[in-house]
Amino acid sequence: MRYHNITKDDMLNGDGLRVVLWVAGCSHCCRECHNPVTWDPNGGLLFDEAAHKELFELLARPYISGVTFSGGDPLHPANRMSVRNLAAEIREKLPEKTIWLYTGDVWEHIKKDPLMQYIDVLVDGEFHRNEQDAKLMWKGSRNQRVIDVRKSLAQTDGYGPVLHCGDYA
């Protein structure tokens, strides 16, 4: 897996103060994406042992709420397994931390992905320029959803995903 940045003390990409891992690789290529430099899966830097150590040192800080996987797209084929392994390791070593993930994919297509068992909140859907709204929390366009993954996976009634309390349209 390759990445572009590890952001510390981020307040824009999820609840609380977070660490954000910006992965390389995205096949959605949304028009007017805010981060097109991350589209190339061969761009950025190799996520090596030093990056792994940095990520976990930042996450271990008591005031950090958790990690957010963004990019690019954490579910791009170049990232999916590495992100799943990282999420599993975070859940095991730091179970009090929340894990958020941004993807251009939609819940209905990925809800059975084994990675979802480690995710607390998913922001799904491609960015749509014509639905952009700067007043939205944690998402760029009205079509995107901020999904409580744990509650969504637990429901058995067949309804759509359970939205996270911060998903305001």
C-alpha positions in Angstrom: 0.0 0.0 0.0 1.1 3.6 -0.7 0.0 6.7 1.1 0.3 10.5 0.7 0.1 11.7 4.3 -0.6 11.0 7.9 -2.5 14.0 9.3 -2.3 14.4 13.1 -4.8 16.3 15.2 -7.5 16.5 12.4 -10.9 17.8 13.3 -12.6 17.7 9.9 -12.7 14.0 9.0 -14.7 12.4 11.8 -15.8 12.8 15.4 -13.2 14.3 17.8 -9.5 14.8 17.2 -8.3 12.2 14.7 -5.3 10.8 12.8 -6.0 10.5 9.1 -4.2 8.1 6.8 -4.5 9.4 3.2 -3.9 6.4 1.0 -2.9 6.4 -2.7 -5.3 4.9 -5.3 -8.8 5.8 -6.4 -10.7 4.6 -9.4 -13.7 6.9 -8.9 -11.9 10.0 -10.0 -14.8 12.3 -9.0 -15.1 15.5 -10.9 -13.7 18.4 -8.8 -12.3 16.0 -6.2 -10.6 17.9 -3.4 -7.6 15.4 -3.5 -6.9 14.2 -7.1 -3.2 13.8 -6.3 -4.2 10.6 -4.4 -5.8 8.9 -7.4 -2.6 7.2 -8.7 -2.1 3.9 -6.8 1.6 4.2 -7.5 1.9 7.7 -6.1 2.9 8.9 -2.8 5.1 6.9 -0.4 5.4 3.2 0.5 3.5 2.5 3.8 6.5 1.0 5.4 7.4 0.1 9.0 8.3 3.7 9.8 4.9 4.9 8.7 3.2 2.1 10.6 5.1 3.1 13.7 4.2 6.8 13.3 0.5 5.9 12.8 0.4 3.8 16.0 2.4 6.4 18.0 -0.1 9.1 17.1 -3.1 6.9 17.8 -1.8 6.0 21.2 -2.1 9.6 22.4 -4.9 9.7 24.9 -6.6 12.7 23.4 -6.9 11.1 19.9 -10.4 9.7 19.3 -9.3 7.4 16.5 -8.2 7.0 12.9 -9.8 7.9 9.6 -8.9 6.1 6.4 -9.3 8.4 3.4 -7.5 9.2 0.2 -7.7 8.2 -2.6 -10.0 5.4 -1.7 -9.1 2.9 1.1 -11.2 0.3 -0.8 -9.2 0.6 -4.0 -7.7 -2.9 -4.8 -4.2 -1.6 -4.0 -5.3 -0.7 -0.5 -8.1 -3.0 0.6 -6.1 -5.8 2.3 -3.6 -3.4 3.9 -6.4 -1.2 5.3 -8.2 -4.3 6.6 -5.1 -5.5 8.3 -4.4 -2.1 9.8 -8.0 -1.8 11.0 -7.9 -5.2 12.6 -4.6 -4.3 14.4 -6.0 -1.0 15.6 -9.2 -2.7 16.9 -7.0 -5.3 18.7 -4.4 -3.0 20.2 -6.5 0.2 20.7 -10.1 -0.9 21.1 -11.2 2.4 22.6 -10.3 4.2 19.3 -13.0 4.7 16.6 -12.3 3.8 13.0 -13.8 5.9 10.2 -13.5 5.2 6.5 -14.3 7.3 3.4 -15.0 5.6 0.1 -16.6 6.4 -3.2 -18.3 3.0 -3.0 -21.8 2.7 -1.6 -22.9 0.7 1.5 -25.1 -1.6 -0.4 -22.1 -2.9 -2.4 -19.6 -3.2 0.4 -21.6 -4.1 3.6 -20.5 -7.7 3.3 -16.8 -6.9 2.9 -14.9 -8.4 5.8 -13.3 -5.0 6.5 -16.6 -3.6 7.6 -16.5 -5.6 10.9 -13.7 -3.2 12.0 -15.2 0.1 10.9 -17.3 2.2 13.2 -18.4 4.9 10.7 -18.4 4.8 6.9 -18.8 7.9 4.7 -19.9 6.4 1.4 -20.6 7.6 -2.1 -18.8 9.5 -4.8 -18.5 13.3 -4.5 -21.0 15.0 -6.7 -20.1 18.6 -7.5 -23.8 19.5 -8.2 -24.7 18.4 -4.7 -21.9 20.0 -2.9 -22.8 21.8 0.4 -20.3 23.4 2.7 -22.7 23.1 5.6 -22.6 19.3 5.6 -20.8 17.6 8.4 -18.1 15.1 7.5 -19.1 14.8 3.8 -18.8 17.0 0.7 -22.1 16.4 -1.2 -25.7 15.6 -0.2 -25.6 12.1 -1.9 -23.0 10.9 0.5 -24.0 9.2 3.8 -22.3 9.0 7.2 -23.2 5.5 8.3 -23.0 3.9 11.7 -21.6 0.6 10.5 -22.0 -1.3 13.8 -25.7 -0.5 14.0 -26.2 -1.1 10.3 -24.6 -4.6 10.5 -26.6 -5.5 13.6 -30.0 -4.7 12.1 -31.9 -7.7 10.6 -35.0 -5.9 9.3 -33.6 -5.4 5.8 -33.9 -1.6 5.8 -31.1 0.6 4.6 -28.1 1.7 6.6 -28.4 3.4 10.0 -27.1 6.9 9.7 -24.6 8.2 12.2 -26.0 11.0 14.4 -23.8 13.6 12.7 -25.3 12.9 9.2 -27.2 16.1 8.5 -28.5 16.5 5.0 
